[in-house]
């Protein structure tokens, strides 16, 4: 192929590339902004993204809806299937790959190229032109290696290692958050179920009062307003029951979503009566705070940011010193040529070069000094953020500890309140049947009993919720559910 032909082929290729770029540019320009701030934007790109979103893999799993799950089983399912844990895991894996990229700087890079070229020309020699063809085959290698750089590479590696630690602690903190979401949703569901049972019992009590009022009216011992008041109390109890049923449906959807499946999946859970409810905590608040300092993953993540800033300072200081690199480029060309009227000839040899490169920035207008000062400021800022995080953790633990003690006291008061309200209702209803109390006294006792039942259920679940919140603030939740490095 002649040199002119090669130029023609090159121009053709460039024309194709320019045409493709023009098509891409027109596609980008077609994605316009909204026409006005008054209406939503719709376009062809929206339809393309809708189709693309449908093709994204659905990670939701199938749950056995006939099985009764314990809280520990649901937590295990959430850790394995909640998309948040997988996303955090993939980010940690990405950071591990970035560490491998940083470590690769410690080794030389080797590139290989195989070249082939044919050149056909008319060479002028003497008083005439001679056709000449040269075929070139060449194998070339290029080796580059940084001999030393006074800690620049090690600084980048230390920074990547610290960022990997930060990603790992973020992964643990994601598990902590997912566990807390499951526990909070679980106890909200138990409270909703308990409130539904309480509403059912209150409805039964209201119907009993209504029946008693109707019997007294039949026997001429009560008035119609008494019966109407009893019916009103029954209707109110029915309304409260429907509210409890709606809250239970929402709580079931929240729990299913926290586990990582569809909100429409109904999860069967253990009844509240089967769960032990403690009445005190054995350790002091200072011990709880110190344990949180030792194991909270978000605090460890913030401490890893200090190590990242230290690594950046090391890399910035290395820029004051020279770097020495070596480059070796061996090549083995193999040439075949023919010139009329002679025969083909061939030659081959080992060629190449070897060089050492010493680079030292003597003056840069203060850029290196600025980067060092920036890295030092980043270290101090990261240390201050770490202390701020410790103060926040201490306040969170203090609040959770106080809420737990409050929940213990409320539970004891709710138990006493329920017992008293139950006795008051029974006595008021019995006295009303014998004409010793009026209907207003009975309905008031019935409402008090309904409130006492609701308070007892809420107080019991509030103790469990406060315990879960304390485990979340101290980091105990992930210690109790340690698993593999996969979500």
N, C-alpha and C positions, 0 to 999 in steps of 0.2 A: 504494500500500500504506500503510495507516495505521500509526501508531506502535505501537498495540497488537498488530497483526499481526506487526510486526517483532520485538517482544518474544517472541511465541509461537514464531516461527521460530528465534530465538536460543536459547530454552530447549530446543527440540527438538535443535538441533545439539549443545548441551552434553550432553544426555542420551546421544547417540550416542558422543561422545568419552569420556564416563565409562564406558560399556559396553565400549568397546574397551580402555580402560585396565584394567578389571576382568579381561578375558580375558587380557591380557598378564601381569597380576599372578598370576593362577592358573597360567599356564604356567610362570612363574618358580618359584612355590612347589612345583610338581610335580617340579622338579629337586632332590631331596633329597640329603643327604649320606649316606655309607655307613651302614648300620644298625649295624655293630659294627666294631671294629678287627681282628677275626679273619678276615674274609672279604673278597674283592674286591668292588668296587661294580659293579653292572650295572643298566641302566635304559633307558627309551625314548630318552633323549638319546644314549646310546651308539650305538644303532642309527642314529639320525639323523646322528651324526658319522661313522660308518663309511661311510654312503652319501655324505656330503659329501666325505670323503677320497678316495673312488673317482673323484669328478668333478674332482679337482685335476689339472691338466695334467701329463702325464708328459714330462719334458724329456730322457729318455734317448734316445740315437740309435743307429742301426744301423751296425755296424762290419764292414768287409770282412775276414772271417776267413781268406780265402785269401792275403791280402797279408802280407808280412813288413815290420813297422814298425820304423823307427829310433827312437831315444830322442827326437830333436828332433820327429819327426812326432807321437809320442804326447803330447809336451808341448803342441804346438799344439792338438791335439784336446781336451786337458784344459782349456786356457785358454778354449776356445770352448764347451765343453759341461759342465764341472763345475758343479753347482748353486751351489757356494760363490762362484765368480766372478760369477755372475749376481746372487746376493743382495747382494754387496758393490757391484755396479754400480748396482742399483736403490736402495740406500741412498744412494749418491753422487748419483743423480738426484733423490732426495727432498730431499737437503740443498741441491741447486742450486735447486729450487723454493722452499725456505724462504728462500734468499737473495733470490729475486725478490719474495717477499712482504715482506721487510724493506725492499727498495728502493722498494716501492710507497708507503711512508710519505712519500717525498719529493714526491709528487704529490697534488693535491686529489682528493677523492672527490665524485662527482656521482651523485645519486639522482633518479629521476623517478617520479612517481606520477600515475595518471589515476583520478579519482574521479567517481562518478555516484550521485546520490541523488534519490529521488522521495518527496515528503512530501505527504500529503493529510490535511487537518484541517478542522474546522468552526470558523471564526473568528466570534466574537461582535462585531457592530458595530451600534450604534444599539439597536434593539429586537428584533433577530433574528439568527440564525446564517446565515453565508454559507459555502458550500462553497469551499474554497481548495486549489489544487494547485500545488506548486512543484517544478520539475525543475532540478537543479543538476548541471552538467558542469564539471569543474575539472581543469586540468593544472598540476601543481606540480613544481618543481625544488628540490633542496636541495644546496648546494655548501659543503663544509667543507675548510679548508686551514690547516695549521699553518705560520705564517710563520717562526718561529724557536723553537728549544728548547735552544739552547746545547750542542748536540752529543749529545743523547739519541738521536735517530734515527741519526746517523752511528755512534754506539757500537753500537747494535743491528745495523746493517749490517756493521760491522767484525767483530762477533761471529759473524754468520751466514757471512761470508766465511771466517773462520778455521775454522769448523766444516765448511765445504765443503772446505777444504784438508785438514782432518783426515780427512774421508770419502774423499777422493781418495787420500791416502796409505794409508788402511786398505784401499782397493781394490787398490793396488799390493802391499801386504803380503799380501793374500789370494792374489794371483797368485804371490808368492814362496813361500807355503806350499803351494799346489797343485803348483807345479813341483817342490818338494822331495818332496812325497808321491809324485809320479810317478817321480822319480829313485830314491827309496829302494825303492819297490815294484819298479821295473824291475831294479835290481841284486839285490834279493832273489830275483827270478825267475831271473836269470842264475846266481846262486849255487845255487839249487835245481836248475836244469837241469844245471849242472856237477857237483853232488853226485850227481845221478842217473846221469850218465855214469860218474862215479868208482865208484859202487856197482855199475854193470853190469860195469866192468872188474874190480873186486874179486871179484864173483861168478864171472867167467870164470877168474880166478886160482885161486879156491877149488876150482872144478870140476877145473882142471888138476892141483892137488895131490891131490884125491880120486882122480882117474883114475890118477895115478902110484902112489898107495898101493894101489889095487886091483890094478894090474899087478904090483907087488912081492909082494902077498899071493898072487896067482895063481902066481907063480914061486917061492913059498916063501921070499921074502926079507923079508917084513914080517908083522906080527901083526895079528889082527883089531882090537885096540884102536887100532892106527894108522889103520885104515880108518874106524873109528867116530869118531875124533878129526877126521879129514878131513871126514867127513859133517857133523859138528857145526859145523865152520868154514863149510861151504857153506850150512848152514841159517842161520847167523848173517849171512852175506853176503846171503842172500835176504831176511831180516828187515830189514836195513839198506836194501836196495833199496826195499822197500815203504814204509818211513818216508820215504825221499827222494821217492818218487812222491806221497805225501800232502802233503809240504811244497811240492812244485811246484804241486799243484792249489790250495792255499791262496794261494800267491804269485800265481798267475794271477788269482784272484778279487780279490786286493788291487789288482793293477795295473788291472784292468778298472774297479773301483770308483773308483780315483783318476782315471782318464781321464774318467769320467762316464757309463759304460754299465753294463749288467747284469753282476753278478759271474759269471754263467754263460757269458759270452762268452769264448772262447779267443782270445787275442791272440798272434800269431806275432811273435817278436822276433829280432833278430840274434844269432848265436852269440857267446859270450864271446871266442872266438878272433879274431873280426873287429874287436874293439874294442881300440884302442891303450891300453897301460897305462904311464903315465909312471913314472919312478923317482926324481924329485926335484922340488923347487919352487924357483923362481928368486928370489923376493922374501923379504925379512925379515918377521918377525912384526909389527914396528912399522909397516911399510908396509901390511901387510894390515889392521891395526887402524884406521889412519887412513883407508883406503879405505872401511871399513865405516862409520865416522863420517860420511863424506861422502855415502853413498848408501843407508843402511838406511832403508826407508820407515817402520818403526815408530818410529825416532828422530825423523824429520821429523813424524810424527803427534803425538808428544809435544811437540815444539816448537810445533806449531800450538795445542796446549792453552794454552801461555803467551800466545799472541796472543789467544785467546778470553778469558782472564782479564783481559788488558789492556783489551779492549773492554768487558767488564763494569764495570771500574773507571771508564772514561770515561763510561759511561751512569749509573753511580751518582753521579758528581760533578756531572753535568748536572742532577740533581734539586734542587740547591741554588739553581738559577736559575729565573726565570719562563718560561712558555711563552705565546706569542701566537698566537691562532688567529682566523680570520675565517669567518663563516657568512653565506651569501647564500641566501635562500629566495624566489625569485620564483614567482608563481602567476597563472594566467589563469582566473578563474571565469566561467562563462557560465550565467546564471539565466533560466529560463523559468517564468512564473507566470500563473495564471488565477484569478479570483475572480468567482463568480456575482454579478451577471449580466453582468460585463464580459468583454472579449476577452483573448486571450493577450497577454502583454507580455514583453519580453526586455531584458536588460542584460548588459554584459560590460566588464571593466576589468582592468588590470594591477595586481596587489597583491603584497605580499610584505614582506620585511624584510632588512636587512643589519646585521650586528653584528660587533664585535671583542671577543674574550674574552682577557683577561690573567689567567692563573692563576699564583699564586705561593704555595707552601706556606711560611708564616712559621715555624711550629713543628709538629713531629711527634713530640716526645718522644724524639728521638735515633735515629729509624729510619734517616734518611739517613746519619748518622754510622756506624751499625752496618753498613749496606750497603757503605759505602766501606771500612771496616775489613775486612769479609768479602772484598771483592774483592781488597784488597791481600794478605790472607793466601792467597787462592787463587793469586795470582801467584807468591808465594814457594813455595807447595807445588808448583805446576807446574814451577817452575825446579828444585826439589829432585828431582822425579820425572824430569826430563830428565837431570840428572847421574847419578841412579841407573840410568837406562836406558843411559847411556854406559858405566858401570862393568859392567853386565851384558853389553853387547855386547863389550866388551874381553875379558871372561872367556870368553864363548862363542867368540870368534875364537881366543883363546889355546888353548882346549881343542881346537878343530877343527884348528888348525895342528899341535899336538902329536900328535894322533891320526893326522894325515896322515903325519908323519915316522915315527911308529911303524909305520904300515901299509907304508911303503916298506921299512923294515928287516925287517919280518916277511915281506914278499914275497920279498926276496933270500934270507932264511933258508929259506923254504918251497921255493924253487927248488933250493937246494942239498940240502935234506932229501929232496925227491922223487928227485933224481938218485941220491943215495946209497941210498935205500930200494929203488929199482928195480934197481940193481946187486946189492944184497944179496939180494933175492928171487931174481933170476935165478941167482946163484951157488949159493944154498941149494937151489933146486929141481934144478939140474944135479947138484950133489953128492949130493943124496938119491937121484936116479936111479941113481947109481953106488955107492950104499951108503956114502958117506963122511960123510953127515949124517943125523941122525934126523928123524922127522916133526915133533917139537916145534920144532926149529930152523926148519923150512920154514914151519909155520903161524905162528910168531912173525914171521918175515920177511914173510909174506903180510899179517898184520895191520898191521905197520909200514908196508908199502907202501900199504895202504888208507888209513891215517891220513895218510900223506904226500900222497896224492892229494887227500884232502879238505882238508887244510891248504893245499895249493897253490891249489885253487879258491877257498877262502874268502879267502886272502890277496890274490888278484887282484881279486876283487870288493870286498874291503875297501878297497883303494886307490881304486877308483872311487867307492865310497860315501863315503869320507873326502873326496875331492875335491868331491863334490856337497854334503857337509855344510859344507865351507869356503865354497863358493859361496853357500850359503844364509845362513851367518852374516855374510858380507861384503855381501850384496845383489847379487853378481855375476850371479845367476841371472836376475833380471828385466832386467838390462842386456843380457844375451845373448839375451833373448826379448822385446824390446820390440814391442808391437803397437798396435792401435787402442784407443780408449777403451771400446769394447764388449768384453764377456767373450769 
